[in-house]
Amino acid sequence: MCEGLWPFAILHGARCKAMLNTFHLRTFLAVVDAGSYSAAAQLLHMSQPAVSQQIKALEDQLGEIKLFQRQGQRMILTHAGQELLPSARELVQLAERAEQSISALRGKVTGRVTLGCTPSSGERLLPRLLALFRAEYPAVAVELTVAPADALADALAEREVALLLLEEQQRRRGVESVPMGSEPLPLVAPVGHPLLAHKEQPPSALRGHPLVLPRPGSPLRRTIEDGLRRRGVAPADLRPALEADSAAAMLEAVRAGIGPAFMPKSCLPPRPSGYELAAVAMTPLRQEWHLLRARERGMPRAVMALYDFLIGPSARAALRKGGLAVPDPE
């Protein structure tokens, strides 16, 4: 009986002649995550026939059962594949931890860490930090997942990502959050916009002007709406002209003349081009950043190395250099 998969084997009558091949299981998980053999092949740097052969070998070892069926352009799991999935993830994680433990005996931290961020200035902040991390831990591979905050929080709960950098604190059970810093959200407007006609405008001047805003329900949108509400401007007073996930797309929309936008300072180039800062008579809005991880024991050394680095002095110094107000460590 295959260790770690005996419930699966009993349910399907599979007779495993040997321990399941971890490489087969990694290929299986890549097809699940990528959605097709061709996409998994690109992810694994393999040929598509090689991926097919690995899946066929796994199916044969499990008793010639089918793990996938085609639905349009995607490969979806059969009932047997769904039964295998949680055990496959667990076995691959155990194998990776074993590899990392052996490497640790040689004083070397290795492994892969999946880190999530939203499509805003997290994309701009993280590459600077990861470059510093790689210089210190060259044997650790980091996979960056960019998605909306709610999807990332679900992925953290399912252990599909190990760490998150988000624009707001998540108050979920089993999740711990560390404040990383905050940055201003200046209002930028297209060159020649009416909001630039006076040196200083009241917050109420925003009413009636088409605005470029983050996607509804996103952390950045909530930060903007909550901040303006406290300054006398209700969300219903805002006129969205364009709503986008990407901070880069929002800035280009401002440059194109669609309307003003509250932008994270880290997303603005050093020299304005195609836009100007609009002076509004109010305390500037600020965007917070938090590092999140699941509250559990026995995290892989690679995950702990990245986590400790991101809350450590080198990362904090880089964030301060990038214009963030960084709290002192507790």
C-alpha positions in Angstrom: 0.0 0.0 0.0 1.3 3.5 -0.8 2.2 5.3 2.3 0.1 8.5 2.7 -2.4 7.4 0.1 -4.1 4.4 1.6 -7.6 5.9 1.7 -7.3 6.7 -2.0 -6.1 3.3 -2.8 -8.9 1.6 -0.9 -11.6 3.8 -2.5 -10.4 3.0 -6.0 -8.9 -0.5 -5.7 -5.5 0.7 -6.8 -2.5 -1.5 -6.1 0.6 0.6 -5.8 3.7 -1.5 -6.5 6.0 1.2 -5.1 6.0 4.5 -3.4 4.5 7.2 -5.6 7.1 9.1 -7.6 7.3 12.7 -6.3 8.2 14.0 -9.7 5.0 12.5 -11.1 3.0 14.2 -8.3 4.7 17.5 -9.0 3.7 17.2 -12.7 0.1 16.3 -11.7 -0.1 19.4 -9.5 1.3 21.6 -12.2 -1.4 20.4 -14.6 -4.0 21.1 -11.9 -2.7 24.6 -11.3 -2.0 25.5 -14.9 -5.1 24.0 -16.4 -3.6 22.2 -19.4 -0.7 20.0 -20.3 0.9 22.7 -22.5 0.7 25.3 -19.8 2.1 22.9 -17.3 4.9 22.1 -19.7 5.9 25.7 -19.9 5.8 26.0 -16.1 8.0 22.9 -15.6 10.3 23.7 -18.6 9.4 20.4 -20.1 7.8 19.3 -23.4 4.1 18.6 -23.6 4.7 14.9 -24.5 6.9 14.6 -21.4 4.1 15.9 -19.2 1.7 13.5 -20.8 4.1 10.6 -20.1 4.4 11.6 -16.5 0.6 11.7 -16.0 0.2 8.4 -17.8 2.9 6.8 -15.5 1.1 8.1 -12.4 -2.3 6.8 -13.7 -0.7 3.4 -14.4 0.8 3.2 -11.0 -2.6 4.0 -9.4 -4.3 1.1 -11.3 -4.8 2.6 -14.8 -7.4 5.2 -13.6 -8.0 8.5 -15.3 -7.0 11.6 -13.4 -8.0 14.2 -16.0 -10.7 14.8 -18.6 -10.7 17.4 -21.3 -13.3 20.2 -21.2 -12.8 22.6 -24.0 -9.2 23.9 -23.8 -8.8 22.9 -20.2 -8.0 19.6 -18.4 -10.2 19.2 -15.4 -9.9 16.6 -12.6 -12.0 13.4 -12.6 -13.4 12.2 -9.4 -10.3 10.1 -8.9 -8.1 13.2 -9.5 -10.1 15.1 -6.9 -9.5 12.4 -4.4 -5.8 12.4 -5.1 -5.3 16.1 -5.0 -5.0 16.8 -1.2 -2.7 13.8 -0.7 -0.5 14.8 -3.6 -0.1 18.3 -2.2 0.7 16.9 1.2 3.3 14.4 -0.2 5.0 17.0 -2.3 5.2 19.4 0.6 6.7 16.7 2.8 9.2 15.8 0.2 10.2 19.5 -0.2 10.6 19.8 3.6 12.8 16.7 3.7 15.0 18.2 0.9 15.2 21.4 2.8 16.1 19.7 6.0 18.9 17.8 4.4 20.2 21.0 2.8 20.0 22.7 6.2 22.4 20.1 7.6 24.9 21.5 5.1 24.1 25.1 6.3 22.3 26.0 3.1 18.7 27.2 2.9 16.9 26.0 -0.3 13.4 25.6 -1.5 10.6 27.5 -3.2 8.3 30.1 -1.6 5.1 31.4 -3.1 4.5 35.0 -2.2 1.3 36.9 -3.1 0.6 40.6 -3.7 -2.2 42.7 -5.2 -1.9 44.4 -8.6 -0.9 47.8 -7.2 2.3 49.1 -5.7 3.0 45.6 -4.3 4.3 44.8 -7.7 6.6 47.8 -7.5 7.8 47.3 -3.9 8.5 43.6 -3.9 11.0 43.3 -6.8 13.3 45.7 -4.9 13.0 43.6 -1.7 13.3 40.2 -3.5 16.6 41.3 -5.2 18.1 41.9 -1.8 16.7 38.6 -0.5 18.2 36.7 -3.4 21.6 38.2 -2.8 21.4 36.6 0.7 19.6 33.4 -0.2 20.5 32.5 -3.8 19.2 28.9 -3.5 15.6 30.0 -2.6 13.3 30.4 -5.5 10.4 32.8 -5.0 7.2 32.6 -7.1 5.2 35.8 -7.1 1.4 35.4 -7.4 -0.5 38.6 -8.3 -4.3 38.5 -7.6 -7.1 40.5 -5.9 -6.8 40.6 -2.1 -9.8 38.4 -1.4 -8.5 35.6 -3.7 -5.0 35.8 -2.1 -6.5 35.6 1.4 -8.4 32.4 0.4 -5.2 31.1 -1.1 -3.3 31.7 2.1 -6.0 29.8 4.0 -5.7 26.9 1.6 -1.8 27.0 1.9 -1.5 27.7 -1.8 0.6 30.7 -1.0 2.9 31.0 2.0 3.1 34.8 2.5 1.1 37.8 1.5 1.9 41.5 1.1 -1.5 43.3 1.3 -2.7 46.9 1.6 -4.8 46.1 4.7 -4.8 43.9 7.7 -6.7 40.7 7.3 -8.7 39.8 10.5 -9.1 36.1 9.8 -8.6 33.2 12.2 -5.3 31.5 12.0 -3.6 34.4 10.2 -1.0 36.8 11.7 -0.2 40.2 10.3 2.9 42.4 10.7 2.7 46.1 9.7 5.4 46.9 7.1 4.8 50.6 6.6 2.6 53.2 5.0 2.9 55.7 2.2 1.0 58.7 1.0 -1.7 58.6 -1.6 -1.3 61.9 -3.4 -4.0 63.1 -5.9 -2.6 63.4 -9.4 -4.4 65.0 -12.3 -3.9 65.3 -16.0 -2.0 68.4 -17.1 -4.5 71.3 -17.5 -7.2 69.7 -15.4 -9.6 72.1 -13.6 -8.5 70.8 -10.2 -5.1 72.3 -10.9 -6.5 75.8 -11.5 -6.0 76.8 -7.8 -3.2 76.3 -5.5 -5.4 74.5 -3.0 -8.9 72.9 -3.3 -11.3 71.7 -0.6 -12.1 67.9 -0.6 -15.6 68.8 -1.8 -14.0 70.0 -5.1 -13.8 66.3 -6.0 -17.5 66.1 -6.4 -18.6 66.2 -10.0 -15.2 65.4 -11.5 -14.8 62.0 -13.3 -12.1 60.0 -11.4 -9.8 57.1 -12.0 -10.3 54.7 -9.1 -9.2 51.2 -8.1 -11.6 48.3 -8.5 -14.6 48.3 -6.2 -14.0 46.2 -3.1 -10.2 46.3 -3.4 -8.2 47.4 -0.3 -7.0 50.5 -2.1 -10.5 51.5 -3.0 -11.7 51.0 0.6 -8.8 53.1 1.8 -9.7 56.0 -0.5 -13.4 55.8 0.2 -13.0 55.6 4.0 -10.5 58.4 4.0 -12.7 60.7 1.9 -15.8 59.8 4.0 -13.9 61.1 7.1 -13.2 64.3 5.2 -16.9 64.9 4.2 -17.0 63.3 0.8 -19.2 60.2 0.6 -18.6 57.3 -1.8 -21.8 58.2 -3.6 -20.3 61.6 -4.4 -17.6 60.1 -6.5 -17.9 59.7 -10.2 -15.8 56.8 -11.4 -14.7 57.2 -15.0 -12.4 54.2 -15.0 -11.9 51.4 -12.5 -8.8 49.2 -12.7 -6.7 46.7 -10.7 -3.4 47.9 -11.9 -1.7 51.1 -10.5 0.2 51.3 -13.8 -3.0 51.4 -15.8 -4.5 54.0 -13.5 -1.5 56.3 -14.0 -1.6 55.9 -17.8 -5.4 56.7 -17.6 -4.5 60.0 -15.8 -1.9 60.8 -18.4 -4.5 60.1 -21.1 -6.8 62.7 -19.6 -9.5 60.5 -18.3 -9.4 62.0 -14.8 -7.5 62.4 -11.5 -6.5 59.5 -9.3 -5.2 58.9 -5.8 -2.0 57.0 -6.5 0.5 55.2 -4.1 3.6 57.3 -4.0 5.8 54.3 -4.7 4.0 54.0 -8.1 4.9 57.5 -9.2 8.1 58.1 -11.2 10.6 60.5 -9.7 9.8 63.2 -12.3 6.1 63.8 -13.2 5.3 63.3 -16.9 1.8 63.9 -18.3 0.3 64.6 -14.9 0.6 67.0 -11.9 0.0 66.8 -8.2 -3.3 68.3 -7.3 -3.3 70.2 -3.9 -6.4 69.3 -1.8 -6.8 71.0 1.6 -6.9 67.9 3.8 -4.6 65.5 5.6 -3.2 63.3 2.9 -4.6 59.8 2.5 -2.2 57.0 3.4 -1.9 53.5 2.2 -0.8 50.8 4.7 1.1 47.6 4.0 1.0 44.4 6.0 2.8 41.1 5.7 0.6 38.1 6.4 1.3 34.4 7.1 -0.7 31.5 8.4 -0.2 30.9 12.1 1.2 27.4 12.2 4.2 25.4 13.4 6.9 23.8 11.3 7.0 26.2 8.4 9.7 25.3 5.8 13.0 27.0 6.3 12.8 28.8 3.0 9.5 30.4 4.0 10.9 31.4 7.4 14.0 32.8 5.7 11.9 35.1 3.5 9.5 36.0 6.3 12.4 37.0 8.6 14.1 38.9 5.9 10.9 40.9 5.0 10.4 42.0 8.6 14.2 42.5 9.2 16.4 45.6 9.0 17.5 45.2 5.4 14.0 45.2 4.0 12.9 48.0 6.3 15.8 50.2 5.2 14.8 49.5 1.5 11.2 50.4 2.2 12.2 53.7 3.9 14.4 54.5 0.9 11.4 53.8 -1.3 9.4 56.5 0.6 7.5 54.4 3.1 7.1 55.3 6.8 8.2 52.1 8.5 7.4 51.4 12.1 10.1 50.4 14.5 10.2 46.7 15.2 8.5 45.6 18.4 
